[in-house]
Every structure is written in structure tokens, then in C-alpha cells.
Amino acid sequence: MQGNNLEGARFYQGVFLEELKSIKKSYIVSIEGVDITVYPGVFPPVVDTELLTKHVYPPKGGNILDIGTGSGVTAAIAGLRGARGTAVDINPLAIINASENFNRLGVNMHAVQ
């Protein structure tokens, strides 16, 4: 990236992160027809999440690893489509958030920090 583009990307990343900090209540997003609860302080599903989940079709009973799971939406959709696996995140609140989404949806996923 050229200097200008990188500076612009960093600026908008900062704006996005500040907006995330302003969210004080959990909310629900629907992706691929699946309702996912997102806690304040957990990185939300964004455009690339929606694009990725449209193409998540693991083999039935296959194992997946979701790195940077956030609210767990990608792993949850893989679980609803027959996979099992592990979702990881550095954020301890994301682990709680993803675990609760997995339990509510009845998917065979385990979240770890």
C-alpha cells in the first residue's frame, strides 16, 4: 500500500474501533439466517464475515478451526452445517460470547482463549 492509502486505512480503523467502544448493550445480527448475539467489546461480524459464511460448507462431521472467532458466527454456521471444532480468540469476552451462541444454537463447537 502506498503511504496515503495506509494512513487512510489506519484512520478509518481508528474510527471503527472508537465506534465499537461506544456500544454498551448486546445486540443481535442475522447472517445466513442465523441470529448471533454480539456482546459489547467483542469484534462484530462485518462484510468479510458475511462473504465467508456464504461459502462455509464443511464435510459432515468434519473438524474446523476458527481463528479470531469474535462472536462465533463462522464457527456456528459451520456447526449448523454439520461440522464440529474449535473457535479461538484473544479476547476472553469473545470466548464467553461465542460459547453462549454455540450453546443456544446447539452446535458442537468449543471456544478457547
C-alpha positions in Angstrom: 0.0 0.0 0.0 1.1 3.5 -0.7 1.7 5.8 2.3 -1.5 7.7 1.7 -3.7 4.6 1.5 -2.2 3.1 4.6 -2.7 6.3 6.5 -6.3 6.4 5.4 -6.9 2.8 6.3 -5.4 3.4 9.8 -7.7 6.5 10.2 -10.8 4.5 9.4 -9.7 1.6 11.5 -9.4 4.0 14.4 -12.9 5.4 13.7 -14.3 1.9 13.6 -12.7 0.9 16.9 -14.0 4.1 18.6 -17.5 3.3 17.4 -17.1 -0.3 18.8 -16.2 1.2 22.2 -19.4 3.2 22.2 -21.6 0.1 22.1 -22.9 -0.6 25.6 -25.5 -3.3 25.1 -25.6 -6.7 23.4 -27.3 -6.8 20.1 -28.3 -9.5 17.5 -27.2 -9.8 13.9 -28.6 -12.2 11.4 -26.1 -13.8 9.0 -27.1 -16.6 6.6 -30.4 -16.7 8.5 -28.7 -17.4 11.8 -29.3 -14.9 14.7 -26.0 -14.2 16.6 -25.7 -12.2 19.8 -22.8 -9.8 19.9 -21.6 -8.5 23.2 -20.2 -5.1 23.7 -16.4 -5.3 23.5 -16.5 -8.2 21.0 -15.5 -7.6 17.4 -18.7 -7.8 15.4 -19.3 -9.7 12.2 -18.5 -7.4 9.2 -18.8 -7.5 5.4 -16.0 -10.1 5.1 -17.7 -12.3 7.6 -20.9 -12.3 5.5 -18.9 -13.2 2.4 -17.0 -16.0 4.2 -20.1 -17.6 5.7 -21.8 -17.9 2.3 -19.0 -20.4 1.4 -18.7 -22.4 4.6 -19.7 -25.9 3.7 -17.5 -28.3 5.7 -17.9 -32.0 5.2 -20.4 -33.5 7.6 -18.6 -34.4 10.8 -15.5 -32.5 9.6 -13.4 -30.5 12.0 -12.9 -26.8 11.7 -10.6 -24.2 13.5 -12.0 -20.7 13.6 -9.2 -18.2 14.5 -10.3 -14.8 15.7 -13.9 -16.1 16.3 -15.3 -13.0 17.9 -19.0 -13.7 18.5 -18.5 -17.2 16.9 -20.7 -16.7 13.8 -18.4 -18.5 11.3 -17.9 -21.5 13.6 -21.6 -21.5 14.5 -22.6 -21.6 10.8 -20.1 -24.4 10.2 -21.6 -26.3 13.1 -25.1 -25.8 11.8 -23.9 -27.3 8.6 -22.6 -30.4 10.2 -19.0 -29.6 11.4 -17.5 -29.7 14.8 -14.5 -27.9 16.0 -12.7 -25.2 18.0 -13.0 -21.4 17.9 -10.2 -19.3 19.4 -9.9 -15.6 20.2 -7.5 -13.5 22.3 -10.4 -11.7 23.9 -11.8 -13.5 26.9 -15.2 -11.8 26.5 -15.4 -13.2 22.9 -14.9 -16.7 24.3 -17.9 -16.3 26.6 -19.9 -14.7 23.8 -19.1 -17.4 21.2 -19.7 -20.2 23.8 -23.2 -18.8 24.6 -24.0 -18.6 20.9 -22.8 -22.2 20.4 -24.9 -23.4 23.3 -28.0 -21.6 22.2 -27.7 -22.9 18.6 -26.8 -26.4 19.8 -23.6 -26.7 17.7 -20.7 -29.0 18.5 -18.1 -26.1 18.9 -15.7 -25.3 21.7 -14.3 -21.8 22.3 -10.9 -21.3 23.9 -8.7 -18.3 24.6 
